[in-house]
Amino acid sequence: MGEGNPIVIGILAMQGAFAEHQVLLQKVRVERPIKIVLIRQVEDLAKCDGLIIPGGESTTIALLARLAGLTEPLREFVQKKPVWGTCAGAILLSKEAEGMKKGGQELLGGVDIKTARNGWGSQVESFEAPLYTEGLREPNRPFNCIFIRAPVITDITPSALSPPVQIIARLSALLLPRGQQIVAEDEDDTDPRDPQTVVALRQGRHLVTTFHPELTKDDRFHEFFVKQCVLPALEESK
Ligand SMILES: NC(=O)CC[C@H](N)C(=O)O
């Protein structure tokens, strides 16, 4: 573990795979120690340099956050500091989401994407796919991406004032299991920039993965978030 003041990373611990994120984050080694805080109340959030929103059930996470008085503080946090959303967390970071429960879902926003909940199908249609991802340690070793009722990114439209979006991983149609292939309805749908094949991206200091790195034993996305998102943001704020 590194020397100096710890980097404080919060993990939103309302519901879902927060404990799994904690285990992997504990493995990450950077030049400073990492302190992990499970976020259940507003006071916890103030100390954090970055935040992870886990996979789980976005409607439940949003409801419990509302009951804990965390919705507005989380929205403010997203405006200022790096946040990584995995699966349900990716939905919550979206500017817009389709397939939400009536009157139910509150998004935090922060990333200029639109997502479709359960866009890859139901629980039984969960799947895994090995992906080569840009910017990870050992980029030639595929990362096993686990998709469980994952959202599909249906639109990526950064506004003129927002930081640009950087695509980190794309699920090639060829890699998809039978029945999951994206069917081209017209010529435009075959556009290689098709947002529907994007499964990991970053915008500014935020990171979105529609799959669950926290359900693997591979800490490379956790390392990526700390090194590429949180540490540079801390440097900038000095
Ligand atoms: N594994 C997941 O995080 C699933 C996300 C879930 N489908 C939702 O809408 O929130």
The ligand as a MOL file (V3000), in Angstrom:
LIG
                    3D

  0  0  0     0  0            999 V3000
M  V30 BEGIN CTAB
M  V30 COUNTS 10 9 0 0 0
M  V30 BEGIN ATOM
M  V30 1 N -27.6940 -6.5840 -12.5750 0
M  V30 2 C -28.2070 -5.3950 -12.5230 0
M  V30 3 O -27.6660 -4.4460 -11.9210 0
M  V30 4 C -29.5280 -5.3000 -13.1540 0
M  V30 5 C -30.0800 -3.9170 -13.2960 0
M  V30 6 C -31.5870 -3.9870 -13.2790 0
M  V30 7 N -32.0780 -4.5700 -14.4780 0
M  V30 8 C -32.1470 -2.6050 -13.0780 0
M  V30 9 O -32.9430 -2.1420 -13.7370 0
M  V30 10 O -31.8050 -1.9260 -12.2030 0
M  V30 END ATOM
M  V30 BEGIN BOND
M  V30 1 1 1 2
M  V30 2 2 2 3
M  V30 3 1 2 4
M  V30 4 1 4 5
M  V30 5 1 5 6
M  V30 6 1 6 7
M  V30 7 1 6 8
M  V30 8 2 8 9
M  V30 9 1 8 10
M  V30 END BOND
M  V30 END CTAB
M  END
